[in-house]
Amino acid sequence: MKEAIAVYDITAAELGLRKERARRATGQQKRLGKQRKTQGATPAYSDGRGNSWGGRGPRPKWLREAMSNGATLEEFAART
């Protein structure tokens, strides 16, 4: 079934599985959607010198170095 769906480019709406109007996103639209989610987000941590980190993924070098010199993560937390 999956192979036939891929070959004939059938959507769930065309199969009657969705009541709402189905809209397929192209690869570019999907990438733009992901970018929109992350753009403009306020960083969770910053050092006041232009370095910032959102709190996801590995800690950046500037933060690791500061913490190895005795700083705490809470010192870099963004003020809201």
C-alpha positions in Angstrom: 0.0 0.0 0.0 2.7 2.5 1.0 4.5 1.9 -2.3 1.3 2.5 -4.3 0.6 5.6 -2.3 4.1 6.9 -3.1 4.0 6.0 -6.8 0.6 7.6 -7.4 1.2 10.5 -5.0 -2.1 9.9 -3.1 -3.0 11.9 -0.1 -4.9 10.8 3.0 -7.8 13.1 2.0 -8.0 11.5 -1.4 -8.3 8.1 0.2 -11.1 9.4 2.4 -9.1 9.1 5.6 -9.3 12.8 6.5 -12.3 15.1 6.5 -10.3 18.3 6.3 -8.6 19.4 3.2 -5.2 17.8 2.9 -2.2 19.9 1.9 1.1 18.4 1.1 4.2 20.4 2.0 7.1 20.2 -0.3 10.6 19.6 1.2 11.3 23.3 1.0 8.1 24.2 2.9 8.9 21.6 5.6 12.4 23.2 6.0 10.9 26.7 6.2 8.4 25.5 8.8 11.3 24.2 11.0 13.2 27.4 10.6 10.2 29.5 11.6 9.9 27.6 14.8 13.4 28.4 15.8 13.9 31.9 14.4 13.4 34.7 16.8 13.4 32.5 19.9 14.8 34.1 23.0 18.0 32.4 24.1 17.7 30.6 27.4 21.3 31.5 28.4 23.6 34.4 27.4 26.7 36.0 28.8 25.9 39.6 27.9 28.8 39.7 25.4 26.8 38.5 22.4 27.1 34.8 23.1 23.9 32.8 23.6 22.6 29.3 23.8 19.0 28.1 23.6 19.5 25.3 26.1 19.2 22.4 23.6 22.1 20.3 22.3 25.6 20.4 23.6 26.7 23.4 25.6 28.8 25.8 23.6 32.5 26.3 24.3 32.1 29.8 25.9 29.6 28.3 28.4 31.7 25.2 29.2 34.8 27.4 29.8 32.9 29.8 32.0 31.5 26.9 34.1 35.0 25.3 34.4 36.1 28.7 35.8 33.5 28.5 38.6 30.4 30.1 37.0 27.0 28.4 37.4 24.4 27.9 34.7 21.9 30.0 36.6 24.2 33.1 36.2 23.7 32.9 32.5 19.9 32.3 32.6 18.0 34.9 30.5 16.0 37.4 32.5 12.3 37.6 31.5 
